[in-house]
């Protein structure tokens, strides 16, 4: 009998026991290119070891970032101390966003939206609506259905993004993008040039 898939927490915990494919040691290029659009107070949802959050903090933004595992948050805090950047890193579950007592001008999500099944995705979007200020923006990067095969996370269509944010949000743009992954991961079977992704800018309506 084949091994059953690990529950999500255990799967990510196992990935961070070494170095996950998405931890390149640099911010994702799509967020580097979008950095001028990301303004005000920022929440990085599912920050991993913090490269995107640290990019924005280095640009002078006030950044809070969270992940649900202790190991990447510990590493993110070490990086922040080494670079003398003041990011607030928290261990928190994205399913608890609805209880978070603060709101933000901008939220970034690099690779978390696509890990959720449909029911959890709905709860996550509901939580995002609680932490994004009216008129604030979500900057979302997720795997695209253009990425062939089944290796890696669930693929997401443009229509699924639009449907998820159909109420209380305005989808300002959805553009094609790529994820950077570690070049030294021989087992990866992603497209040359990195997995195909969608990069969306989504505004919370007043």
Buried (B, 14 or more C-beta within 10 A) or exposed (E): EEEEEEEEEEEBBEBBEEBBBBBBEEBBBBBEEBBEEBBEBBBBBBBBBBBBBBBBBBEEBBBBBBBBBEBBBEBBBEBBEEEEBEBBBBEBEBBEBEEBEEBBBBBBBBBBBBBBEEEEBEBBBBBBBEBBBEEBBBBBBBBBBBBEEEEBBBBBEBEBBBEBBEEBBEBEEBEEBBBBBBEEEEEBEBBEEBBBBBBBBBBBEE
